[in-house]
């Protein structure tokens, strides 16, 4: 029978799992709650039992139980495994057990404690632990494949252990199982997927000289720094929190390894929108659908069924920019159930920890899962409040300039709006004529169908427009609240490829992004090209008759434009008041709907970075962050 495949004996059933997997932890829970056992055996030494079980009582708050080791070469004999066990021979080493809700062993012990089941810690006591890990399939396959089939499929690829310590530990666990079999009728062994065939072999073929326990240090319990939980937990801290929330609220948690990623994105989007407001990129359901497809493809390329943090962040950076990617990374490390424990808190790093006395020790996981690869992802960091206040204090109010890449982008957009306005002017002058000998500017389908009964063809005639365009007005936020846009300035062009620019925007002092770099958001702007000097429109008394910021820009455009037409980019067409204002100056407003352009592009163009002098341009790219 398939259910007998994972039985070592009639009294012992094996549950091989991948450590650190939430899907395997759910499988442990399913088996333990659906069958009856009177003893749970776990692959941990007995020296950990007291502190591990005490720390489990504090779940869902995460902690870890640490056991110090002797320095290699001091007080111990050299072994062939010693060179591989420690990357730095002079660095103190320690092994630890993560009290992680998504660890299958911890989940089993948690249920066993609640059900008052006997717990047996059957691993060998080792003074220096040798950590091993093997690349294993994604445990998400357990959603469709029974555990017996999953274990049988991997069995041919499991290598026989060669390290002496690993062989001794397996032999010791086999001997402990034989001893437990005489005391209990139904035993469940939870162990690593790569160890269970050899534990069964050690049970059936006991060694002639059983290994003996080493003398070991006592264990210590610590609380992990909440900011560094990602270095210890098997799943992302955010998804681990979702498993705990589902446990507390009795919700369905069968597909949290995938549904948790979707909730991670929604929470990240909420924080992203809260920080950037109307400057945030539109993260629509369609964009998320494409993002998830891309994440799926990246995961399959790496031979995974579920994405890792690096894949999620890289995809977010490529789809929505650095700032949304930062929110994804920061949300992924959030764990909402961290409370103060009667343990000292230690920060963690990659296989390292700083103990309360300041000593840095190397850490080796007693429940290692698949090997983890750490990769670098470059994101523009977010400055803290202290830095922003220091930068604002050092700002020189007499020096101010723009950032050239943004100048190029907004000038290209101005040219595009001008071309759109010229096309609209030509369309207004178009007429239809009966076809004679030339097709002119193309066949007029509408007029031809209207006169279908006559059998005549009609063509379009678009005469050249009279006059040109030398002024473009862009109104991004209309009607604009003057309290939201206190910064009003007129900038002269630095060279002949730039326009004379008058704008109103948010206060750049409120959003300092670097030393001598502030960021504002356009509310509206007026561009004069070719550039020419004009008085500051915000101080010009000839424009004091206007009442709103937008009206002043339109009036300034009518005053300083040398052409008859003025391009007006705005969400809505100009009202009768603005048209009368233009007629007063013998001008005509050509409306270009803002909805013609991509909203994400417009949101990026609205951002303007103000530099405190041209010397800031040399390092501005290291601090400027795009939303």
PyMOL commands that set and color helices and strands:
alter all, ss='L'
color gray80, all
select helices_A, chain A and resi 2-4+22-34+46-56+82-85+104-114+139-143+147-155+164-181+196-204+226-231+237-249+256-279+285-301+309-320+322-332+385-393+404-428+445-450+452-454+508-510+541-543+549-560+576-584+594-596+599-605+614-618+620-622
alter helices_A, ss='H'
color red, helices_A
select strands_A, chain A and resi 7-9+12-17+39-45+63-68+93-99+118-123+187-192+219-224+344-346+348-349+352-354+360-365+431-434+458-461+469-475+487-491+500-505+512-514+517-528+565-570+588-593+607-611
alter strands_A, ss='S'
color yellow, strands_A
deselect
rebuild
show_as cartoon
